[in-house]
Amino acid sequence: MFAGHAVARLRAERLARSTRIPHARGSRCERCAGCRLPPTHCVCAWRPTVPARSGFCLLMHDIEPLKPSNTGWLVADIVPGTEAFPWTRTEIDPRVPALLGDPGWQPYVVFPASYAPSRAVTEVAPATGRRPLFVLLDATWPEARRMFRRSPYLDALPVLGLHTGQLSRYRLRQAPREGQLCTAEVAALCLALAGEERAARALDAWLDVFVAHSMDARNNRPAGAPGDAHGRLAEFVTVSASALRRP
């Protein structure tokens, strides 16, 4: 089993403690352990490698790690400093407060500022020896709102509200409201705000490639020839000749 990053490990933990596995849409078909796509549509050869000073703390709601459409996985693919933890209403993973209290990190809860205006910030503080740690609530929007209200260990942290007029490019799930972004899109905006434009571009391109291959697989189409998003990834990855050919 692929165990290369925090979200993959969390998925393995979730599977190991389950007596009855909840099946997310599309989870029953054969899938690559590295990218979660069917082997015919695998994107592992395109996975970029980019250094990043920032980190992410993904608090993942129940079956999110099991969903092939989850984009927190893509964040962990790109950003080495990504940690992922299960979120429940009644228990706190002790690793979470330990991470948030690490003096090497400056944590920010990424959430609409209107939910905590007294703690709202719009910028990432200049480097002071502490690296930015972006806390993302990886869930559906109704779940994320409950998580925000029911996680008292987040109450002392600044809330980073992202002001963007961009429309989501994510087509694998339907957002309840226009303008709501998927986890990977939010993470890319955080990286850009922290001055890590190169990592932000890599994550954006990686998301677009993942979505394109996923849509082909979902609609029973052969994986298409490399397109614009694949071209944008060329800055960050050396792709084998076989990956460049149309299947």
Secondary structure, DSSP 8 states (H G I E B T S, - for coil): ----SHHHHHHHHHHHT-SS----TT-SS---TTTSS-GGG--GGG------S-EEEEEEETTGGG-TT-SHHHHHHH-SSEEEEEE-SS---THHHHHHT-TTEEEEEES-GGGSGGGEESS----SS-EEEEEEEES-HHHHHHHHHT-GGGTTS-EE-----------SS--SSTT---HHHHHHHHHHHTT-HHHHHHHHHHHHHHHHHHHHHHTT-------HHHHHHTTT----HHHHS--
